[in-house]
Amino acid sequence: MKCKIVSPDRTREFPRVAAVTLPASGGEMQILPGHAETFVKLRSGAVVLKSKEKISLPVSESVCYVKNDEILIIQ
């Protein structure tokens, strides 16, 4: 999967992630390959990207769109 995190001051791209854990407004949510198309409101917290290593990135309230194994987080 691919993940892109976009904020007003920076864009970070992660071309190969195995799983993404999101701080969704309704609770923690995990995205795995083949996930259905989804639009999610995120609360402040940490997005955790899992690949060869685990990366935790803080996010403020934002939105996330998932489609075709691509994850876009807009802050």
C-alpha positions, 0 to 999 in steps of 0.5 A: 500500500501507499500512504501520503500525509499532506499538511500545509507545510509538508507532504510525506510519502510512504510508498510501501506500508503493510498496515496503517493504524489511524486515530479515527473519531470513533476509535482506533482503525486499521487499514490493511491491503484490499480495504474497501473505499473509505472516508474517515474523520480523524481525531488528534493522535498518532498514525502508525505505519507498519512496514519493515519498521514501525513509524508513529507520526502525530496528526491533528484533527484531519481526514483520511481517504482510502481507495485502491490500496492508497491512503491519503491523510489531509491535515 
